[in-house]
């Protein structure tokens, strides 16, 4: 007669060494996921603050659009008059006492700069505002408009269309909007 198989003796019911190692690995993964989530939230909050800055620029441009050609316009550097240049208007806007003075870059705390565009891989542009001049082409053209950086020597003597974008952490642009100025 064959003897009956011997069953293993019941353990003490406590986790074994490898059970504890698995639980530690699981806890470490959970903490890592929480940490990455916190970092993503912080970067998202900075991007939202930067978007609000871009929206302030866009709102200011659209509010001033109808008033720029009047004689009583309160910002003479930005008035629609012969010889008006964007560089003078920009210096007034972000200068001491200007309507957009005091805006800070959410990513590094420095004053916001205006750029001609965001760089594809340039992380130093993160949090800054990109201003571009949108020029419509005649009807029937192969492309409806051209977009160029808003240079300091660009004329603002007449109404111009300005595209406002903000630069994200990876250097890509987030378009805020376009308006006439």
Secondary structure, 3 states (H helix, E strand, C coil): CCCCCCCCCCCCCCCCHHHHHHHHHHHHHHHHHHHHHHHHHHHHHHHHHHHHHHHHHHHHHHHHCCCCCCCCCCCHHHCCCCCCEHHHHHHHHHCCCCCCCCCECCCCCCECCEECCCCCCCHHHCCCEEEEEEEECCCCCCCCEEEEECCCCCECCCCCEEEEEEECCCCCEEEEEEEEC
